[in-house]
Amino acid sequence: MPNALPEPDANNINELADALSETLFDSFDSGYYLGMMSGTSLDGLDAVICQFDEEDDAEATEGSAKNKIVATHTKDFPANLRSVLLALCQPNGVDDLTNIKVDGEQQPQSELDWFGWASREYAEFASEVVAELLEKSAIDAESILAIGCHGQTVRHRPQLGFSLQLVDANVIAERTGISVVTDFRRRDMAVGGQGAPLAPAFHLAQFGTASDNQPTNDRIIVNLGGIANITVLPAGQPDKVIGYDTGPANNLLDAWYQYHMAAGTITADEPLYDKDGQWAATGTINEALLAQLLTHPYFERPTPKSTGREDFHLAWLTEQIALVEAATNITISAADVQATLTLLTVQSLAQAISKEAERLTLTNGELVVCGGGAYNARLLKLLSEALPNWQVTTSDTLGIAPTWVEAMAFAWLAKQSIMGEMGNLPAVTGASKGVVLGQVCFG
């Protein structure tokens, strides 16, 4: 038998533990984190490696002094996986998956079967993306403190008290050897929150303004992903930060565009989205359809609130079009629908921003746009026209390309989880208190 260890001195052990904890958490605070995000648009998986450093860098651009992106990578989903993910986002959507075959002896037969299969496939794909990013950056896996992977939201039902993100963190941890933080929403929901949006806490940490040197520089971060959401950052008033989903953005625009690409109604070089809103620009806004779309109860729902494909999807859109066509006895062209959807995004955003500006007595400032919609020139032009007192810009001006903001947010949220620090904003989600978000699967 090995020699027995000497009886420890409690005081010395406490001192040693404190010193070890301080050193350990210092390294967790300033090392590399990897963030991964695939949003409601489902156009691919974005990944970034970030370094977090609280020390200011006088030579860095604004925004990059706090968080530094070291490397980036994005990869389109395999066609089969993307089809299954899209189907799982709709109740009973897997009924249409009869043409998809999977490797293995047994074909999935139910929604739960498909969910389980897709969770593992998503994780295998995410592991490939991590490997490619590490190779691209020449950073080894041992240097990454943790991966923050949101997974794919396939059902978000805060009114029922749950939200489902599809990913198997065990697979990613095994394939990469890196600890993985997932399941960011449910701890917030356990204390009464919506579990969304999650990015505002990061927006405050990264883009918040200080009253001492920027007294009039109020900012509103506008994320134009599948769903549009805002984070209001009044200058020097972190206690007044608010954020929520305002309504649909790319999810309806992309779904309508892809439907007509597949049907042969339109042809374009880009198969997944209406580049720069070029197709929308050929159409005319149908005011009757716009008014009908704005009757969706979500727009009048009080905050805190969040939404997704459960509320805004292609089947809902086609129902609304049919109602208007029946009432007006006019067939609405596909391009006119696309033009109207663009204005739906702009108008629902403008209404929300105007409401918050009035509540906080904000007369002007910056609208900092991120997400895929930041590259839709027509959408940004209409947003500028709808809010002429606000300077519409993109997160590029603050040192982070729009494509990478959400992936970076999950790298930051992973750091918060590993550090044992709060990751939610109760004023945003409606939670009763701030909590540490995420579950850790150690590598």
Contacts in CASP RR format, 6 or more apart in sequence:
PFRMAT RR
TARGET T0000
AUTHOR 0000-0000-0000
METHOD contacts of the structure
MODEL  1
MPNALPEPDANNINELADALSETLFDSFDSGYYLGMMSGTSLDGLDAVIC
QFDEEDDAEATEGSAKNKIVATHTKDFPANLRSVLLALCQPNGVDDLTNI
KVDGEQQPQSELDWFGWASREYAEFASEVVAELLEKSAIDAESILAIGCH
GQTVRHRPQLGFSLQLVDANVIAERTGISVVTDFRRRDMAVGGQGAPLAP
AFHLAQFGTASDNQPTNDRIIVNLGGIANITVLPAGQPDKVIGYDTGPAN
NLLDAWYQYHMAAGTITADEPLYDKDGQWAATGTINEALLAQLLTHPYFE
RPTPKSTGREDFHLAWLTEQIALVEAATNITISAADVQATLTLLTVQSLA
QAISKEAERLTLTNGELVVCGGGAYNARLLKLLSEALPNWQVTTSDTLGI
APTWVEAMAFAWLAKQSIMGEMGNLPAVTGASKGVVLGQVCFG
25 419 0 8 1.000
27 145 0 8 1.000
28 145 0 8 1.000
28 415 0 8 1.000
28 418 0 8 1.000
28 419 0 8 1.000
29 52 0 8 1.000
29 54 0 8 1.000
29 415 0 8 1.000
29 419 0 8 1.000
30 51 0 8 1.000
30 52 0 8 1.000
30 53 0 8 1.000
30 54 0 8 1.000
31 51 0 8 1.000
31 52 0 8 1.000
31 143 0 8 1.000
31 145 0 8 1.000
32 49 0 8 1.000
32 50 0 8 1.000
32 51 0 8 1.000
32 70 0 8 1.000
32 139 0 8 1.000
32 143 0 8 1.000
32 144 0 8 1.000
32 145 0 8 1.000
33 49 0 8 1.000
33 50 0 8 1.000
33 51 0 8 1.000
33 52 0 8 1.000
33 144 0 8 1.000
33 145 0 8 1.000
33 146 0 8 1.000
33 147 0 8 1.000
33 148 0 8 1.000
33 411 0 8 1.000
33 412 0 8 1.000
33 414 0 8 1.000
33 415 0 8 1.000
34 47 0 8 1.000
34 48 0 8 1.000
34 49 0 8 1.000
34 50 0 8 1.000
34 130 0 8 1.000
34 133 0 8 1.000
34 144 0 8 1.000
34 146 0 8 1.000
34 147 0 8 1.000
34 148 0 8 1.000
34 178 0 8 1.000
34 411 0 8 1.000
34 414 0 8 1.000
35 47 0 8 1.000
35 48 0 8 1.000
35 49 0 8 1.000
35 50 0 8 1.000
35 147 0 8 1.000
35 148 0 8 1.000
35 149 0 8 1.000
35 407 0 8 1.000
35 408 0 8 1.000
35 410 0 8 1.000
35 411 0 8 1.000
35 414 0 8 1.000
36 45 0 8 1.000
36 46 0 8 1.000
36 47 0 8 1.000
36 126 0 8 1.000
36 129 0 8 1.000
36 130 0 8 1.000
36 147 0 8 1.000
36 148 0 8 1.000
36 149 0 8 1.000
36 150 0 8 1.000
36 151 0 8 1.000
36 407 0 8 1.000
36 410 0 8 1.000
37 45 0 8 1.000
37 46 0 8 1.000
37 150 0 8 1.000
37 151 0 8 1.000
37 406 0 8 1.000
37 407 0 8 1.000
37 409 0 8 1.000
37 410 0 8 1.000
38 44 0 8 1.000
38 45 0 8 1.000
38 46 0 8 1.000
38 77 0 8 1.000
38 150 0 8 1.000
38 151 0 8 1.000
38 152 0 8 1.000
39 150 0 8 1.000
39 152 0 8 1.000
39 153 0 8 1.000
39 225 0 8 1.000
39 226 0 8 1.000
39 406 0 8 1.000
40 89 0 8 1.000
40 153 0 8 1.000
40 225 0 8 1.000
40 226 0 8 1.000
40 227 0 8 1.000
40 250 0 8 1.000
40 251 0 8 1.000
40 308 0 8 1.000
40 309 0 8 1.000
41 225 0 8 1.000
41 226 0 8 1.000
41 250 0 8 1.000
41 251 0 8 1.000
41 254 0 8 1.000
41 273 0 8 1.000
41 372 0 8 1.000
42 77 0 8 1.000
42 82 0 8 1.000
42 85 0 8 1.000
42 86 0 8 1.000
42 152 0 8 1.000
43 76 0 8 1.000
43 254 0 8 1.000
43 272 0 8 1.000
43 273 0 8 1.000
44 74 0 8 1.000
44 75 0 8 1.000
44 76 0 8 1.000
44 77 0 8 1.000
44 82 0 8 1.000
45 74 0 8 1.000
45 75 0 8 1.000
45 77 0 8 1.000
45 125 0 8 1.000
45 126 0 8 1.000
45 129 0 8 1.000
46 72 0 8 1.000
46 73 0 8 1.000
46 74 0 8 1.000
46 403 0 8 1.000
46 404 0 8 1.000
46 406 0 8 1.000
46 407 0 8 1.000
47 72 0 8 1.000
47 73 0 8 1.000
47 74 0 8 1.000
47 129 0 8 1.000
47 130 0 8 1.000
47 133 0 8 1.000
47 407 0 8 1.000
48 69 0 8 1.000
48 70 0 8 1.000
48 71 0 8 1.000
48 72 0 8 1.000
48 73 0 8 1.000
48 404 0 8 1.000
48 407 0 8 1.000
48 408 0 8 1.000
48 411 0 8 1.000
49 69 0 8 1.000
49 70 0 8 1.000
49 71 0 8 1.000
49 72 0 8 1.000
49 133 0 8 1.000
49 137 0 8 1.000
49 139 0 8 1.000
49 144 0 8 1.000
49 411 0 8 1.000
50 67 0 8 1.000
50 68 0 8 1.000
50 69 0 8 1.000
50 70 0 8 1.000
50 408 0 8 1.000
50 411 0 8 1.000
50 412 0 8 1.000
51 67 0 8 1.000
51 68 0 8 1.000
51 70 0 8 1.000
52 66 0 8 1.000
52 67 0 8 1.000
52 68 0 8 1.000
52 411 0 8 1.000
52 412 0 8 1.000
52 415 0 8 1.000
53 66 0 8 1.000
53 68 0 8 1.000
54 66 0 8 1.000
56 65 0 8 1.000
57 64 0 8 1.000
57 65 0 8 1.000
57 68 0 8 1.000
60 68 0 8 1.000
61 398 0 8 1.000
61 399 0 8 1.000
62 397 0 8 1.000
62 398 0 8 1.000
62 399 0 8 1.000
63 206 0 8 1.000
63 207 0 8 1.000
63 398 0 8 1.000
63 399 0 8 1.000
63 400 0 8 1.000
64 399 0 8 1.000
64 400 0 8 1.000
66 205 0 8 1.000
66 206 0 8 1.000
67 206 0 8 1.000
67 400 0 8 1.000
67 408 0 8 1.000
67 411 0 8 1.000
67 412 0 8 1.000
69 400 0 8 1.000
69 404 0 8 1.000
69 408 0 8 1.000
70 137 0 8 1.000
70 139 0 8 1.000
71 133 0 8 1.000
71 136 0 8 1.000
71 137 0 8 1.000
71 139 0 8 1.000
72 133 0 8 1.000
72 401 0 8 1.000
72 403 0 8 1.000
72 404 0 8 1.000
72 407 0 8 1.000
73 129 0 8 1.000
73 132 0 8 1.000
73 133 0 8 1.000
73 136 0 8 1.000
74 403 0 8 1.000
75 125 0 8 1.000
75 128 0 8 1.000
75 129 0 8 1.000
75 132 0 8 1.000
76 82 0 8 1.000
77 85 0 8 1.000
77 125 0 8 1.000
78 121 0 8 1.000
78 125 0 8 1.000
80 100 0 8 1.000
80 102 0 8 1.000
81 118 0 8 1.000
81 121 0 8 1.000
81 122 0 8 1.000
81 125 0 8 1.000
83 97 0 8 1.000
83 100 0 8 1.000
84 94 0 8 1.000
84 97 0 8 1.000
84 100 0 8 1.000
84 114 0 8 1.000
84 117 0 8 1.000
84 118 0 8 1.000
84 121 0 8 1.000
85 118 0 8 1.000
85 122 0 8 1.000
85 152 0 8 1.000
85 154 0 8 1.000
85 166 0 8 1.000
87 93 0 8 1.000
87 94 0 8 1.000
87 96 0 8 1.000
87 97 0 8 1.000
87 114 0 8 1.000
88 94 0 8 1.000
88 111 0 8 1.000
88 114 0 8 1.000
88 115 0 8 1.000
88 118 0 8 1.000
88 154 0 8 1.000
88 155 0 8 1.000
88 166 0 8 1.000
89 153 0 8 1.000
89 154 0 8 1.000
89 155 0 8 1.000
89 309 0 8 1.000
89 310 0 8 1.000
89 313 0 8 1.000
90 309 0 8 1.000
90 313 0 8 1.000
90 315 0 8 1.000
91 310 0 8 1.000
92 111 0 8 1.000
93 111 0 8 1.000
94 108 0 8 1.000
94 110 0 8 1.000
94 111 0 8 1.000
94 114 0 8 1.000
97 108 0 8 1.000
97 114 0 8 1.000
101 107 0 8 1.000
102 108 0 8 1.000
102 117 0 8 1.000
108 114 0 8 1.000
108 116 0 8 1.000
108 117 0 8 1.000
115 154 0 8 1.000
115 164 0 8 1.000
115 166 0 8 1.000
116 166 0 8 1.000
118 152 0 8 1.000
118 166 0 8 1.000
119 166 0 8 1.000
119 167 0 8 1.000
119 168 0 8 1.000
120 168 0 8 1.000
120 171 0 8 1.000
122 151 0 8 1.000
122 152 0 8 1.000
122 166 0 8 1.000
122 167 0 8 1.000
122 168 0 8 1.000
123 167 0 8 1.000
123 168 0 8 1.000
123 169 0 8 1.000
123 170 0 8 1.000
123 171 0 8 1.000
123 172 0 8 1.000
123 175 0 8 1.000
124 171 0 8 1.000
124 175 0 8 1.000
126 149 0 8 1.000
126 151 0 8 1.000
126 167 0 8 1.000
126 172 0 8 1.000
127 171 0 8 1.000
127 172 0 8 1.000
127 175 0 8 1.000
127 176 0 8 1.000
130 147 0 8 1.000
130 172 0 8 1.000
130 175 0 8 1.000
130 176 0 8 1.000
130 178 0 8 1.000
131 175 0 8 1.000
131 176 0 8 1.000
134 140 0 8 1.000
134 141 0 8 1.000
134 144 0 8 1.000
141 176 0 8 1.000
141 177 0 8 1.000
141 178 0 8 1.000
144 178 0 8 1.000
145 179 0 8 1.000
145 415 0 8 1.000
145 418 0 8 1.000
146 178 0 8 1.000
146 179 0 8 1.000
146 180 0 8 1.000
146 181 0 8 1.000
146 414 0 8 1.000
146 415 0 8 1.000
146 417 0 8 1.000
146 418 0 8 1.000
146 440 0 8 1.000
147 172 0 8 1.000
147 176 0 8 1.000
147 178 0 8 1.000
147 179 0 8 1.000
147 180 0 8 1.000
147 181 0 8 1.000
147 414 0 8 1.000
148 180 0 8 1.000
148 181 0 8 1.000
148 182 0 8 1.000
148 410 0 8 1.000
148 411 0 8 1.000
148 413 0 8 1.000
148 414 0 8 1.000
149 167 0 8 1.000
149 169 0 8 1.000
149 172 0 8 1.000
149 180 0 8 1.000
149 181 0 8 1.000
149 182 0 8 1.000
149 410 0 8 1.000
150 165 0 8 1.000
150 167 0 8 1.000
150 182 0 8 1.000
150 184 0 8 1.000
150 198 0 8 1.000
150 410 0 8 1.000
151 165 0 8 1.000
151 166 0 8 1.000
151 167 0 8 1.000
151 182 0 8 1.000
152 165 0 8 1.000
152 166 0 8 1.000
152 167 0 8 1.000
153 163 0 8 1.000
153 164 0 8 1.000
153 165 0 8 1.000
153 166 0 8 1.000
153 308 0 8 1.000
154 164 0 8 1.000
154 165 0 8 1.000
154 166 0 8 1.000
155 162 0 8 1.000
155 163 0 8 1.000
155 164 0 8 1.000
155 310 0 8 1.000
156 163 0 8 1.000
156 164 0 8 1.000
156 185 0 8 1.000
156 196 0 8 1.000
156 306 0 8 1.000
156 307 0 8 1.000
156 308 0 8 1.000
156 310 0 8 1.000
157 163 0 8 1.000
157 310 0 8 1.000
158 189 0 8 1.000
158 193 0 8 1.000
158 194 0 8 1.000
158 195 0 8 1.000
158 196 0 8 1.000
158 306 0 8 1.000
161 189 0 8 1.000
162 186 0 8 1.000
162 189 0 8 1.000
163 185 0 8 1.000
163 186 0 8 1.000
163 189 0 8 1.000
163 195 0 8 1.000
163 196 0 8 1.000
165 182 0 8 1.000
165 183 0 8 1.000
165 184 0 8 1.000
165 185 0 8 1.000
167 182 0 8 1.000
169 180 0 8 1.000
169 181 0 8 1.000
169 182 0 8 1.000
169 183 0 8 1.000
169 439 0 8 1.000
169 441 0 8 1.000
170 441 0 8 1.000
172 178 0 8 1.000
172 180 0 8 1.000
172 441 0 8 1.000
173 179 0 8 1.000
173 180 0 8 1.000
173 441 0 8 1.000
173 442 0 8 1.000
173 443 0 8 1.000
174 443 0 8 1.000
176 443 0 8 1.000
177 443 0 8 1.000
178 443 0 8 1.000
179 418 0 8 1.000
179 440 0 8 1.000
179 441 0 8 1.000
179 442 0 8 1.000
179 443 0 8 1.000
180 440 0 8 1.000
180 441 0 8 1.000
180 443 0 8 1.000
181 413 0 8 1.000
181 414 0 8 1.000
181 417 0 8 1.000
181 418 0 8 1.000
181 438 0 8 1.000
181 439 0 8 1.000
181 440 0 8 1.000
181 441 0 8 1.000
182 438 0 8 1.000
182 439 0 8 1.000
182 441 0 8 1.000
183 438 0 8 1.000
183 439 0 8 1.000
184 198 0 8 1.000
184 410 0 8 1.000
184 413 0 8 1.000
184 417 0 8 1.000
184 437 0 8 1.000
184 438 0 8 1.000
185 195 0 8 1.000
185 196 0 8 1.000
185 198 0 8 1.000
185 437 0 8 1.000
186 195 0 8 1.000
186 438 0 8 1.000
187 424 0 8 1.000
187 435 0 8 1.000
187 436 0 8 1.000
187 437 0 8 1.000
187 438 0 8 1.000
188 194 0 8 1.000
188 195 0 8 1.000
188 198 0 8 1.000
188 424 0 8 1.000
188 429 0 8 1.000
188 431 0 8 1.000
188 435 0 8 1.000
188 437 0 8 1.000
189 195 0 8 1.000
190 435 0 8 1.000
191 431 0 8 1.000
191 432 0 8 1.000
191 433 0 8 1.000
191 434 0 8 1.000
191 435 0 8 1.000
192 430 0 8 1.000
192 431 0 8 1.000
192 432 0 8 1.000
193 304 0 8 1.000
193 424 0 8 1.000
193 426 0 8 1.000
193 429 0 8 1.000
193 430 0 8 1.000
193 431 0 8 1.000
193 432 0 8 1.000
194 304 0 8 1.000
194 305 0 8 1.000
194 306 0 8 1.000
194 429 0 8 1.000
194 430 0 8 1.000
195 306 0 8 1.000
195 424 0 8 1.000
195 429 0 8 1.000
195 431 0 8 1.000
196 245 0 8 1.000
196 306 0 8 1.000
196 429 0 8 1.000
197 223 0 8 1.000
197 229 0 8 1.000
197 231 0 8 1.000
197 243 0 8 1.000
197 244 0 8 1.000
197 245 0 8 1.000
197 306 0 8 1.000
197 428 0 8 1.000
197 429 0 8 1.000
198 409 0 8 1.000
198 413 0 8 1.000
198 423 0 8 1.000
198 424 0 8 1.000
198 437 0 8 1.000
199 221 0 8 1.000
199 223 0 8 1.000
199 229 0 8 1.000
199 231 0 8 1.000
199 405 0 8 1.000
199 406 0 8 1.000
199 409 0 8 1.000
200 221 0 8 1.000
200 231 0 8 1.000
200 241 0 8 1.000
200 242 0 8 1.000
200 243 0 8 1.000
200 425 0 8 1.000
200 428 0 8 1.000
201 413 0 8 1.000
201 416 0 8 1.000
201 422 0 8 1.000
201 423 0 8 1.000
201 424 0 8 1.000
201 425 0 8 1.000
201 428 0 8 1.000
202 408 0 8 1.000
202 409 0 8 1.000
202 412 0 8 1.000
202 413 0 8 1.000
203 221 0 8 1.000
203 231 0 8 1.000
203 233 0 8 1.000
203 409 0 8 1.000
204 231 0 8 1.000
204 233 0 8 1.000
204 238 0 8 1.000
204 241 0 8 1.000
204 425 0 8 1.000
205 412 0 8 1.000
206 398 0 8 1.000
206 400 0 8 1.000
206 408 0 8 1.000
206 412 0 8 1.000
207 219 0 8 1.000
207 221 0 8 1.000
207 233 0 8 1.000
207 368 0 8 1.000
207 395 0 8 1.000
207 398 0 8 1.000
208 219 0 8 1.000
208 233 0 8 1.000
208 236 0 8 1.000
208 238 0 8 1.000
209 217 0 8 1.000
209 218 0 8 1.000
209 219 0 8 1.000
209 233 0 8 1.000
209 235 0 8 1.000
209 236 0 8 1.000
210 235 0 8 1.000
210 236 0 8 1.000
211 235 0 8 1.000
211 236 0 8 1.000
211 237 0 8 1.000
214 235 0 8 1.000
215 235 0 8 1.000
216 235 0 8 1.000
216 364 0 8 1.000
216 365 0 8 1.000
217 235 0 8 1.000
217 365 0 8 1.000
217 366 0 8 1.000
218 232 0 8 1.000
218 233 0 8 1.000
218 234 0 8 1.000
218 235 0 8 1.000
218 360 0 8 1.000
218 362 0 8 1.000
218 364 0 8 1.000
218 365 0 8 1.000
218 366 0 8 1.000
219 233 0 8 1.000
219 235 0 8 1.000
219 365 0 8 1.000
219 366 0 8 1.000
219 367 0 8 1.000
219 368 0 8 1.000
220 230 0 8 1.000
220 231 0 8 1.000
220 232 0 8 1.000
220 233 0 8 1.000
220 353 0 8 1.000
220 356 0 8 1.000
220 365 0 8 1.000
220 366 0 8 1.000
220 367 0 8 1.000
220 368 0 8 1.000
220 390 0 8 1.000
221 230 0 8 1.000
221 231 0 8 1.000
221 233 0 8 1.000
221 368 0 8 1.000
221 370 0 8 1.000
221 395 0 8 1.000
222 228 0 8 1.000
222 229 0 8 1.000
222 230 0 8 1.000
222 349 0 8 1.000
222 353 0 8 1.000
222 367 0 8 1.000
222 368 0 8 1.000
222 369 0 8 1.000
222 370 0 8 1.000
222 383 0 8 1.000
223 229 0 8 1.000
223 230 0 8 1.000
223 231 0 8 1.000
223 369 0 8 1.000
223 370 0 8 1.000
223 371 0 8 1.000
223 405 0 8 1.000
223 406 0 8 1.000
224 249 0 8 1.000
224 250 0 8 1.000
224 345 0 8 1.000
224 369 0 8 1.000
224 370 0 8 1.000
224 371 0 8 1.000
224 372 0 8 1.000
224 373 0 8 1.000
224 374 0 8 1.000
224 376 0 8 1.000
224 379 0 8 1.000
225 249 0 8 1.000
225 250 0 8 1.000
225 251 0 8 1.000
225 371 0 8 1.000
225 372 0 8 1.000
225 373 0 8 1.000
225 406 0 8 1.000
226 248 0 8 1.000
226 249 0 8 1.000
226 250 0 8 1.000
226 251 0 8 1.000
226 254 0 8 1.000
226 308 0 8 1.000
227 245 0 8 1.000
227 247 0 8 1.000
227 248 0 8 1.000
227 249 0 8 1.000
227 251 0 8 1.000
227 307 0 8 1.000
227 308 0 8 1.000
227 312 0 8 1.000
228 245 0 8 1.000
228 246 0 8 1.000
228 247 0 8 1.000
228 248 0 8 1.000
228 249 0 8 1.000
228 345 0 8 1.000
228 348 0 8 1.000
228 349 0 8 1.000
229 243 0 8 1.000
229 244 0 8 1.000
229 245 0 8 1.000
229 246 0 8 1.000
229 247 0 8 1.000
229 306 0 8 1.000
230 243 0 8 1.000
230 244 0 8 1.000
230 246 0 8 1.000
230 349 0 8 1.000
230 352 0 8 1.000
230 353 0 8 1.000
230 356 0 8 1.000
231 241 0 8 1.000
231 242 0 8 1.000
231 243 0 8 1.000
231 428 0 8 1.000
232 240 0 8 1.000
232 241 0 8 1.000
232 242 0 8 1.000
232 243 0 8 1.000
232 353 0 8 1.000
232 356 0 8 1.000
232 360 0 8 1.000
232 362 0 8 1.000
233 241 0 8 1.000
234 240 0 8 1.000
234 241 0 8 1.000
234 360 0 8 1.000
234 362 0 8 1.000
237 360 0 8 1.000
239 427 0 8 1.000
240 360 0 8 1.000
241 425 0 8 1.000
241 427 0 8 1.000
241 428 0 8 1.000
242 303 0 8 1.000
242 356 0 8 1.000
242 427 0 8 1.000
242 428 0 8 1.000
243 303 0 8 1.000
243 304 0 8 1.000
243 425 0 8 1.000
243 428 0 8 1.000
244 303 0 8 1.000
244 304 0 8 1.000
244 305 0 8 1.000
244 306 0 8 1.000
244 352 0 8 1.000
244 428 0 8 1.000
245 305 0 8 1.000
245 306 0 8 1.000
245 307 0 8 1.000
245 308 0 8 1.000
246 348 0 8 1.000
246 349 0 8 1.000
246 351 0 8 1.000
246 352 0 8 1.000
247 298 0 8 1.000
247 299 0 8 1.000
247 307 0 8 1.000
247 312 0 8 1.000
247 345 0 8 1.000
247 348 0 8 1.000
247 349 0 8 1.000
248 308 0 8 1.000
248 312 0 8 1.000
248 341 0 8 1.000
248 344 0 8 1.000
248 345 0 8 1.000
248 348 0 8 1.000
249 345 0 8 1.000
249 373 0 8 1.000
250 273 0 8 1.000
250 372 0 8 1.000
250 373 0 8 1.000
251 308 0 8 1.000
251 309 0 8 1.000
251 312 0 8 1.000
251 313 0 8 1.000
252 312 0 8 1.000
252 313 0 8 1.000
252 314 0 8 1.000
252 317 0 8 1.000
252 341 0 8 1.000
252 344 0 8 1.000
253 273 0 8 1.000
253 274 0 8 1.000
253 280 0 8 1.000
253 338 0 8 1.000
253 341 0 8 1.000
253 342 0 8 1.000
253 345 0 8 1.000
253 376 0 8 1.000
254 272 0 8 1.000
254 273 0 8 1.000
254 274 0 8 1.000
255 313 0 8 1.000
255 314 0 8 1.000
255 317 0 8 1.000
256 314 0 8 1.000
256 317 0 8 1.000
256 334 0 8 1.000
256 337 0 8 1.000
256 338 0 8 1.000
256 341 0 8 1.000
257 266 0 8 1.000
257 272 0 8 1.000
257 273 0 8 1.000
257 274 0 8 1.000
257 279 0 8 1.000
257 338 0 8 1.000
258 271 0 8 1.000
258 272 0 8 1.000
259 314 0 8 1.000
260 266 0 8 1.000
260 334 0 8 1.000
261 267 0 8 1.000
261 268 0 8 1.000
261 271 0 8 1.000
265 334 0 8 1.000
266 279 0 8 1.000
266 334 0 8 1.000
268 274 0 8 1.000
268 275 0 8 1.000
268 278 0 8 1.000
268 279 0 8 1.000
269 275 0 8 1.000
274 280 0 8 1.000
274 338 0 8 1.000
274 376 0 8 1.000
276 375 0 8 1.000
276 376 0 8 1.000
276 377 0 8 1.000
276 378 0 8 1.000
277 338 0 8 1.000
277 342 0 8 1.000
277 376 0 8 1.000
277 377 0 8 1.000
277 378 0 8 1.000
277 379 0 8 1.000
278 378 0 8 1.000
279 335 0 8 1.000
279 338 0 8 1.000
280 335 0 8 1.000
280 338 0 8 1.000
280 339 0 8 1.000
280 341 0 8 1.000
280 342 0 8 1.000
280 378 0 8 1.000
281 339 0 8 1.000
281 378 0 8 1.000
282 335 0 8 1.000
282 339 0 8 1.000
283 333 0 8 1.000
283 335 0 8 1.000
283 336 0 8 1.000
283 338 0 8 1.000
283 339 0 8 1.000
284 335 0 8 1.000
284 336 0 8 1.000
284 339 0 8 1.000
285 336 0 8 1.000
285 339 0 8 1.000
285 340 0 8 1.000
285 343 0 8 1.000
286 324 0 8 1.000
286 332 0 8 1.000
286 336 0 8 1.000
286 337 0 8 1.000
286 339 0 8 1.000
286 340 0 8 1.000
288 324 0 8 1.000
288 327 0 8 1.000
288 328 0 8 1.000
289 320 0 8 1.000
289 321 0 8 1.000
289 324 0 8 1.000
289 332 0 8 1.000
289 336 0 8 1.000
289 337 0 8 1.000
289 340 0 8 1.000
290 340 0 8 1.000
290 343 0 8 1.000
290 344 0 8 1.000
290 347 0 8 1.000
292 320 0 8 1.000
292 323 0 8 1.000
292 324 0 8 1.000
293 317 0 8 1.000
293 320 0 8 1.000
293 340 0 8 1.000
293 341 0 8 1.000
293 344 0 8 1.000
294 344 0 8 1.000
294 347 0 8 1.000
294 348 0 8 1.000
296 311 0 8 1.000
296 312 0 8 1.000
296 316 0 8 1.000
298 305 0 8 1.000
298 307 0 8 1.000
298 311 0 8 1.000
298 312 0 8 1.000
299 348 0 8 1.000
299 351 0 8 1.000
304 428 0 8 1.000
304 429 0 8 1.000
304 430 0 8 1.000
306 429 0 8 1.000
317 337 0 8 1.000
317 341 0 8 1.000
321 332 0 8 1.000
321 337 0 8 1.000
324 332 0 8 1.000
325 331 0 8 1.000
325 332 0 8 1.000
332 340 0 8 1.000
342 376 0 8 1.000
342 378 0 8 1.000
342 379 0 8 1.000
342 382 0 8 1.000
343 382 0 8 1.000
345 379 0 8 1.000
346 379 0 8 1.000
346 382 0 8 1.000
346 383 0 8 1.000
346 386 0 8 1.000
347 386 0 8 1.000
349 383 0 8 1.000
349 386 0 8 1.000
350 383 0 8 1.000
350 386 0 8 1.000
350 387 0 8 1.000
353 367 0 8 1.000
353 387 0 8 1.000
353 390 0 8 1.000
354 387 0 8 1.000
356 362 0 8 1.000
357 363 0 8 1.000
363 389 0 8 1.000
364 389 0 8 1.000
364 390 0 8 1.000
364 391 0 8 1.000
365 389 0 8 1.000
365 390 0 8 1.000
365 391 0 8 1.000
366 390 0 8 1.000
366 391 0 8 1.000
366 393 0 8 1.000
367 383 0 8 1.000
367 387 0 8 1.000
367 390 0 8 1.000
367 391 0 8 1.000
367 392 0 8 1.000
367 393 0 8 1.000
368 393 0 8 1.000
368 394 0 8 1.000
368 395 0 8 1.000
368 397 0 8 1.000
368 398 0 8 1.000
369 380 0 8 1.000
369 383 0 8 1.000
369 392 0 8 1.000
369 393 0 8 1.000
369 394 0 8 1.000
369 395 0 8 1.000
369 402 0 8 1.000
370 394 0 8 1.000
370 395 0 8 1.000
370 400 0 8 1.000
370 402 0 8 1.000
370 405 0 8 1.000
370 406 0 8 1.000
371 402 0 8 1.000
371 403 0 8 1.000
371 405 0 8 1.000
371 406 0 8 1.000
372 402 0 8 1.000
372 403 0 8 1.000
373 379 0 8 1.000
373 380 0 8 1.000
373 402 0 8 1.000
374 380 0 8 1.000
374 394 0 8 1.000
374 395 0 8 1.000
374 402 0 8 1.000
375 402 0 8 1.000
380 392 0 8 1.000
383 392 0 8 1.000
384 390 0 8 1.000
384 392 0 8 1.000
394 402 0 8 1.000
395 401 0 8 1.000
395 402 0 8 1.000
395 405 0 8 1.000
396 402 0 8 1.000
400 408 0 8 1.000
413 423 0 8 1.000
413 437 0 8 1.000
413 438 0 8 1.000
416 422 0 8 1.000
416 423 0 8 1.000
416 436 0 8 1.000
416 437 0 8 1.000
417 423 0 8 1.000
417 436 0 8 1.000
417 437 0 8 1.000
417 438 0 8 1.000
417 440 0 8 1.000
418 440 0 8 1.000
420 436 0 8 1.000
421 436 0 8 1.000
422 434 0 8 1.000
422 435 0 8 1.000
422 436 0 8 1.000
423 434 0 8 1.000
423 435 0 8 1.000
423 436 0 8 1.000
423 437 0 8 1.000
424 431 0 8 1.000
424 434 0 8 1.000
424 435 0 8 1.000
424 437 0 8 1.000
425 434 0 8 1.000
426 432 0 8 1.000
426 433 0 8 1.000
426 434 0 8 1.000
END
